[in-house]
C-alpha cells in the first residue's frame, strides 16, 4: 500500500491528490490485503448436546469437520451413514460421532 501512497503523493493537482487519497482510504477499509483475501465461514458446527438420529448429519469427533455423513439408521452402538457418494455406506461407532449443523441450517 505504501507504493500506492507514494504514487498519489506525486500527483501535482491538490484536489485530485485529495480525492485519490480518500478513495484509497475507502478501499483499505473495505478490502483486506495480505495472504488471506476472504473471510472463512465454517461449513459445519458440532452440536455436542444434540442427539444423533436418522436423517441427521454427523462428523467424527476426532476427524476433520469437513468429512460429513448422513445417518441412515441407528444399529445399537453403531451408526450406518451415507458418505458424499450416495452409493457408499459406512458403519461408525455411535460414541465416535457428533451431530453437526451445516452452514445455513
N, C-alpha and C positions, 0 to 999 in steps of 0.2 A: 504494500500500500504506500510505502514511502516513495517509491518511484512515481506513482500517480501524483502524489502531493508535490514532488519536485517538478513534474511537468506542468502542473497547474500554476506553480509559482512563476514559471517562465512566460505565462500569458501577460501581455503588456496592458490589455484593456482591463481596468479595475472592476468594472461592472461584470464583465464576462468571467473574470477570475473568481469573483464572489459567488456567482451563480454556479460555476463548476464546483467550487468548494462545498456549497450547500448540497448539491446533487450527490457528490461523492460521500458526504456525511450520511445522507439518507440511505444510500446503497450499503454503507457499512452497518447501519442499524438493522437493515432487512436481511442481509445475507451474511452467513458466517464463512469466513475464508480459512483455509487450512486443510488438514488431512481429512476431516470429516465434513462433508458437504450437505448432509441432510440429517435430520433427527431420526433416531431409530425408535420405532414403536414395537414393543414386544408382541409377538404373534399370539402367544397364549400366556395365561396366568394360572398358576396352580391354585386349586381350591381345596386346601387340606381338610376342611371341615365338611365338604360336600360328599355325599355317599356316591360310590361307584355303582351305576345301574345301566341297564340295557339302553343303548342309543347314546349314552354319554361319551364324551371324548376324554381320553386318558393319556398320560405320558408316564414313562418310568421315573420313579423318584430319583434314581441315580444317573439317569441318562440325560440326553440333551432334550430340552423342551421343544425342539423342532420336530422330534420324532413323535408324531401324534397317532393314536389308534382310536378307532370307534368300537365300543363294546357291542358285541353281537349277543352274547349271553354270559351269564354267570354260571359257573360249574363248580360248586363247592368252594374250595380255596383257590380256584383258578378263574381266569377271565379269558374268554375266547374273543379275540379282537380282529378287526379288519385293518389292514395297512392301507397306504395310499393306493396300492394296486388292489382293486376290488375283488380280484380272484384269490388273493393271498390271505390266509388266516394265520394268526399266531396265538399261542396259549401262554399267558403270563400269570405268575403268582399274584393273587389279589393283594398281598402285602407289599408288593413292589411297585404298584401303580398309584397314581393320584389323579383325581378328576381335574380337568382343566377347562377354562373358558377361552374360546378363541376370540380374536380381536373383533369387536363389534357385537358380541353376544351380550 
